[in-house]
Amino acid sequence: MTAAPRPYTLVAELTYACPLHCVYCSNPLDLARHGATLDTASWNRVLREAEALGVMQVNLTGGEPLLRDDLEEIVEEARRLDLYTNLITSGIPLERERLARLRALGLSNVQVSIQDSRPAGADRIAGTEAFHQKLAVARWVKELGFPLTLNTVLHRENLDHVGEVIALAEELHADRLELANTQYLGWALANRRALIPPRALIEEARKVAAAARTRLEGRMEVVFVVPDYFTEFPPSCMDGWGRRFLVVTPDGLLLPCLLAHTLPGLTFANVREGPLAELWSDSPGMNAFRGEEWMPDPCRTCDKRTVDFGGCRCQAFHLTGNAAATDPACSLSPHHGLVEDARDEASGSKLVPFRYRWPRGAGPRS
Amino acid sequence: MIPATGKPALASKARLRFDRLSGGYMLLYPERGLALNATAASILKLCDGDRTLETIVGELHQEYADRSDDDVRHEVVDFLEELLKRGLLRVLG
């Protein structure tokens, strides 16, 4: 085994709890079944050891990180370590005063999710009324001098609102706008039939975003992520397994991506078990898909293997049952038909009901 | 174009940070990091919102005495214009 690569980004999933119930949430479907959450001291140790490993950026995410009342202490420690901190939030529950406190403690950037440009559509996706509060939070972010990232997850119900989302981001003086098409994992895979768009909708939205990117150059960064079901080759999921990203779940599992613990047969270490550097380099789960030895055909001889690293392991497992298969989103995958079928299904115009993200048994009765 | 009297400073989302592991500097911004070469790092360390472009070029010319004034100016301007395009720099009046 060669030396483990250097990680640059820590994704700190501070809690799975969230006031929103988004139908495409990337959290695992069994989110209520996880163990005790890490305490403040443990998170701060993870920050210190991650920084020592080479990490420069920390995404404070969840769930909803604002639900932790020790967020301030975690931000303070990250600032002390000179880490670039990005709070990834729904903006709920938040008061201006708390945001000002986080600013004073050295939080670097705030990313607010906006589910749609239209209140009714946004609240329908989130499963709760949130739209107007989010706009208020986005305004506070700028008033307090933070840079603002807006993130909108795209799907068949809002893809034709991309122009409006861009206008809203301009009005809010966002520094960065992420227009991210749904990745069909977690709750989004459970809701795929309701979310997946016909190709024409994506093409149209892509053009609108490209024009905005040129027009807004230097003022607002516009990022449009095409869903990998519609690209010829998969993106390099997490920049490759266990390469650049280090994910720690609310209960302390050290993972290469947010859903790796949904893959059967892999053993991941808990950060409580030892020094992060050791777990990062030696945990069997971390090493399962590092490098190229695990690669199947056609990946092992493919020119793109050093670019996309075989695509997404979770997608491979959730679609084919084999985590070591070529990502079926790749047009060279023997299982690409699974993705083509899902795409074909999308060109029909059936209305499919959503399944909302709730811990099992906790949701409203339907 | 950045005027000679303009005062460049990093945008609010960008931060310059020393990297102990590589011994160089990185420019950090949301979801990204640029590893800077030594020249780029020297330029950005001077972009404090107080120094004008003219001052920055002058100071760098002293540091890189073997290069012509025009050479240094071109390199600085090209680099800063690139950062402006990426929204990583602002120029104060």
Interface residues (C-beta under 8 A of the other chain):
Chain A: R6 Y8 T9 G54 M56 Q57 D82 Y84 N86 S108 N109 Q111 G145 F146 P147 T149 D175 R176 E217 G218 R219 M220 E221
Chain B: A11 S12 K13 R15 R17 D19 L21 M26 L28 Y29 P30 E31 G33 L84 K85 R86 G87
